[in-house]
Every structure is written in structure tokens, then in C-alpha cells.
């Protein structure tokens, strides 16, 4: 592998509300926190899989009728003249 070719991955603490998890990223932050003797950069997120409505199941299905029922309602009952 060539030296100085790849970006440096730093230990990062991702924070989304009450949820925190550790990973590696090229993202940098001025806020740091020490976890198990290793200094991690703290990256605060507005939304993640812990809080996104799609992943949490809070998203409501707006379209309750199926596609076939919609088609039959629009075109199925109208005889051609």
C-alpha cells in the first residue's frame, strides 16, 4: 500500500439524542470524549437509524387502498360507450 494515499480514519463517537455508538470516520470535531483510554471525536447527528421514522416504524402508511382497488375504482366499473 502506498504511504500517505488514504485519508486518516479517527475513532469517532456518534451521538443521536440518547443513542451513542463508536466507529471510525474521517470526520473531525472539536469536541472529544475519552472511552476506554482512547480519545474519540464526538459527532452529533440530527437523524440516524435510531431516530428516523422509516427505521423506527413510526411512519404511517398514507395509502391504505391497494393499487388494484384504486384501478378498479377509477376504470374498472366504467363501461365503454
N, C-alpha and C positions, 0 to 999 in steps of 0.2 A: 504494500500500500504506500502511496506517495505521502510524504510528510506535508503538513500544513495545507492539505487539499480539502478536507472535510471540516465543516463547522464544529465548534466545541459544544458538546451536549453537557448541560449543567443539571444537577439534581434540582427538581422543582416540586414545590408543594402547591397543588391546585386546590383552590378554595371556592366552593359554590354554596353559599349560605351555611348550613350546618354540616355539609359534607366536605371532607378533605381527603385527598389521595396523593400519593407520591409517584413521581415519574421523572423522566428525563426529557429535556427540551432545549432548544437554542434560545428560547425566550428568556429575557432578563428582567430583573426587577430590583428596585432599591430596598424593598422590604425583604428581610431574611428571617429564618427561624431554624434553630438547631434541633435536629431529630436524630437520636441515637448517635450523637457525636459528629454528625455530618450537617454542614450548613446548607440549607435549601433556600432557593429564591421562592418567594410567595407570589403566586399569580392568582388574582381574584377574577372569577368569571361571573358574568351576568346570567348565563344559562348553560346548562350541561345536560347530560342524560339523566342526572338526578332530579332536575327541576323542569325539564321540557315536557309539555303536556302530551306529546306523542309517546314518550317512553314511560311516563307515569300513569297513563291510562285515564287521565282527566279530560282528554279531548272527547267531546261528544260527537256522535255521528249525526250530521245535519240531515243527510238524505236517508230517510227511513224506508222509502219505497225503492224497490229494486229497479234495474234497468228495463226488464221485460214489462213490469207493471206500468212503468212510465210510457213505454212504447205503445202498449195496448190502450192506455188511457188516451193517448194522442191520436193514434192512427188505426188501432185495431177495431174499434166499434163504428167507424165511419164507412158506410158503403159508398163505393164509387158511383157517380152518376154520369 
